[in-house]
Amino acid sequence: MILAAAIITSMAGQTLLKGGAGATDFIAQLFDWRTILGLGLYGGAALLYIIALRRIPMSVALPCTAISYVAIALIGHFAFGEALGLQHAAALALICTGVVLLALA
């Protein structure tokens, strides 16, 4: 449960960081509310991950975070119009397969 919260919080932070990347220049991006909130969420996700590591072996926890790659690719595609081709989709399917196999181990 804590690991899932860490993954979701990290994804929310990454999405906000991407939103802040639309600023006119780097300084404006640093002070954009989305960047500031995104960094806060990213830090919170790290704290949640530390808590999760107290209960879950790192050899399981870290690979499970790979599911965020899939979710972020979908968010990037639907929210930011990023390309999602067949090769990209196949790679994401392999990640999902690996996470499922790991979870069943």
Residue frames as qw, qx, qy, qz and C-alpha x, y, z in Angstrom:
[[0.000, 0.885, 0.466, 0.000, 0.00, 0.00, 0.00],
 [0.285, -0.817, 0.118, 0.488, 2.81, 2.45, 0.89],
 [0.431, -0.146, 0.609, 0.650, 4.69, 1.49, -2.27],
 [0.244, 0.625, 0.653, 0.351, 1.60, 2.22, -4.38],
 [0.121, -0.947, -0.227, 0.195, 1.26, 5.62, -2.67],
 [0.408, -0.581, 0.356, 0.607, 4.93, 6.34, -3.42],
 [0.391, 0.169, 0.689, 0.587, 4.47, 5.43, -7.08],
 [0.111, 0.799, 0.559, 0.190, 1.30, 7.51, -7.48],
 [0.247, -0.899, -0.054, 0.357, 2.83, 10.50, -5.69],
 [0.444, -0.355, 0.495, 0.657, 5.93, 10.26, -7.87],
 [0.321, 0.422, 0.684, 0.502, 3.83, 10.16, -11.04],
 [0.023, -0.923, -0.383, 0.024, 1.83, 13.22, -9.92],
 [0.360, -0.758, 0.182, 0.512, 5.09, 15.05, -9.25],
 [0.442, -0.073, 0.622, 0.642, 6.51, 14.10, -12.65],
 [0.225, 0.676, 0.627, 0.315, 3.34, 15.24, -14.38],
 [0.140, -0.955, -0.178, 0.193, 3.50, 18.61, -12.63],
 [0.441, -0.530, 0.388, 0.612, 7.20, 18.97, -13.51],
 [0.382, 0.269, 0.671, 0.576, 6.29, 18.39, -17.16],
 [0.058, 0.868, 0.482, 0.105, 3.53, 20.98, -16.88],
 [0.299, -0.869, 0.049, 0.391, 6.00, 23.49, -15.45],
 [0.570, -0.151, 0.501, 0.634, 8.38, 22.79, -18.34],
 [0.342, 0.690, 0.519, 0.370, 6.13, 24.88, -20.57],
 [0.222, -0.868, -0.105, 0.431, 7.43, 28.08, -18.95],
 [0.463, 0.883, -0.073, 0.003, 9.19, 30.65, -21.13],
 [0.389, 0.648, -0.585, 0.294, 12.66, 30.14, -19.63],
 [0.621, -0.028, -0.727, 0.292, 14.45, 28.08, -16.99],
 [0.049, 0.059, -0.513, 0.855, 14.10, 30.62, -14.16],
 [0.570, -0.091, -0.056, -0.815, 10.38, 30.99, -14.85],
 [0.766, -0.051, -0.612, -0.192, 10.11, 27.20, -14.83],
 [0.400, 0.054, -0.728, 0.555, 11.84, 26.97, -11.45],
 [0.123, 0.084, 0.463, -0.874, 9.32, 29.35, -9.88],
 [0.525, -0.145, -0.506, -0.669, 6.25, 27.99, -11.69],
 [0.635, -0.311, 0.411, -0.576, 3.72, 26.66, -9.15],
 [0.963, 0.127, -0.127, -0.201, 3.61, 23.32, -10.97],
 [0.603, 0.449, -0.558, 0.351, 7.38, 22.88, -10.66],
 [0.159, -0.456, 0.581, -0.655, 7.36, 23.78, -6.97],
 [0.806, -0.139, 0.268, -0.510, 4.43, 21.46, -6.21],
 [0.901, 0.304, -0.304, -0.062, 5.94, 18.74, -8.42],
 [0.374, 0.482, -0.655, 0.446, 9.24, 18.88, -6.54],
 [0.440, -0.346, 0.522, -0.644, 7.37, 18.69, -3.23],
 [0.925, 0.039, 0.073, -0.370, 5.43, 15.64, -4.39],
 [0.751, 0.431, -0.481, 0.135, 8.60, 14.04, -5.73],
 [0.063, 0.463, -0.683, 0.561, 10.25, 14.52, -2.34],
 [0.682, -0.185, 0.383, -0.596, 7.17, 13.11, -0.60],
 [0.927, 0.228, -0.219, -0.202, 7.30, 10.10, -2.90],
 [0.484, 0.465, -0.658, 0.340, 10.91, 9.49, -1.87],
 [0.293, -0.347, 0.624, -0.636, 9.89, 9.53, 1.80],
 [0.863, 0.018, 0.155, -0.480, 7.05, 7.08, 1.12],
 [0.808, 0.385, -0.446, 0.003, 9.47, 4.84, -0.77],
 [0.142, 0.466, -0.726, 0.486, 11.83, 4.83, 2.22],
 [0.603, -0.177, 0.494, -0.601, 8.94, 3.70, 4.43],
 [0.911, 0.231, -0.112, -0.322, 8.01, 1.01, 1.90],
 [0.569, 0.490, -0.639, 0.169, 11.57, -0.31, 1.91],
 [0.290, -0.396, 0.698, -0.522, 11.21, -1.08, 5.62],
 [0.742, 0.064, 0.497, -0.445, 8.56, -3.67, 4.70],
 [0.862, 0.489, 0.093, -0.098, 9.38, -4.78, 1.16],
 [0.728, -0.228, 0.360, 0.537, 12.67, -6.19, -0.16],
 [0.074, 0.693, -0.259, -0.669, 14.42, -3.72, -2.45],
 [0.143, -0.133, 0.859, 0.472, 14.69, -6.45, -5.08],
 [0.132, 0.565, 0.810, 0.089, 10.88, -6.35, -5.30],
 [0.003, -0.804, -0.330, 0.495, 10.14, -2.70, -4.52],
 [0.078, -0.559, 0.357, 0.744, 12.37, -1.04, -7.07],
 [0.083, 0.067, 0.823, 0.558, 11.28, -3.12, -10.07],
 [0.067, 0.646, 0.754, -0.099, 7.63, -2.55, -9.08],
 [0.003, 0.713, 0.089, -0.696, 8.18, 1.19, -9.51],
 [0.175, -0.107, 0.678, 0.706, 8.68, 0.44, -13.21],
 [0.160, 0.617, 0.767, 0.071, 4.90, 0.42, -13.54],
 [0.010, -0.800, -0.160, 0.578, 5.15, 4.20, -13.28],
 [0.165, -0.292, 0.585, 0.739, 6.94, 4.20, -16.67],
 [0.090, 0.394, 0.845, 0.350, 3.81, 2.78, -18.24],
 [0.048, -0.805, -0.541, 0.240, 1.47, 5.22, -16.52],
 [0.151, -0.688, 0.116, 0.700, 3.70, 8.22, -17.28],
 [0.178, -0.038, 0.708, 0.683, 3.91, 7.21, -20.96],
 [0.024, 0.604, 0.769, 0.208, 0.11, 7.15, -21.10],
 [0.140, -0.832, -0.294, 0.449, -0.15, 10.48, -19.27],
 [0.233, -0.450, 0.384, 0.772, 2.42, 11.97, -21.63],
 [0.138, 0.215, 0.786, 0.563, 0.47, 10.73, -24.62],
 [0.078, -0.693, -0.698, -0.163, -3.01, 11.80, -23.52],
 [0.251, -0.856, -0.273, 0.361, -2.23, 14.95, -21.50],
 [0.209, -0.724, 0.284, 0.593, 0.74, 16.34, -23.43],
 [0.707, 0.655, -0.032, -0.266, 0.27, 14.88, -26.93],
 [0.185, -0.613, 0.740, 0.207, 3.53, 12.90, -26.88],
 [0.644, 0.307, -0.589, -0.379, 4.00, 10.15, -29.46],
 [0.620, -0.238, 0.700, -0.263, 3.19, 6.57, -28.51],
 [0.551, 0.419, -0.572, -0.440, 4.11, 4.28, -31.38],
 [0.944, -0.030, -0.265, -0.195, 3.94, 0.52, -31.76],
 [0.649, 0.261, -0.555, 0.451, 7.53, -0.06, -30.61],
 [0.121, -0.389, 0.443, -0.798, 6.93, 2.14, -27.56],
 [0.781, -0.227, 0.037, -0.580, 3.72, 0.23, -26.74],
 [0.899, 0.089, -0.426, 0.047, 5.53, -3.12, -27.10],
 [0.376, 0.334, -0.580, 0.641, 8.27, -1.96, -24.71],
 [0.410, -0.334, 0.325, -0.784, 5.63, -0.88, -22.19],
 [0.908, -0.104, -0.193, -0.358, 3.95, -4.28, -22.50],
 [0.732, 0.197, -0.558, 0.336, 7.27, -5.96, -21.68],
 [0.006, 0.360, -0.511, 0.781, 7.61, -3.76, -18.59],
 [0.701, -0.246, 0.100, -0.662, 4.10, -4.74, -17.47],
 [0.914, 0.043, -0.394, -0.079, 4.89, -8.41, -18.01],
 [0.504, 0.290, -0.596, 0.554, 8.04, -8.12, -15.94],
 [0.265, -0.343, 0.403, -0.806, 6.25, -6.35, -13.08],
 [0.849, -0.158, -0.070, -0.499, 3.50, -8.98, -13.03],
 [0.845, 0.134, -0.494, 0.152, 6.03, -11.84, -13.03],
 [0.254, 0.338, -0.570, 0.704, 7.91, -10.19, -10.21],
 [0.500, -0.310, 0.245, -0.771, 4.76, -9.65, -8.18],
 [0.923, -0.074, -0.189, -0.328, 3.85, -13.32, -8.56],
 [0.617, 0.347, -0.635, 0.309, 7.29, -14.53, -7.48]]
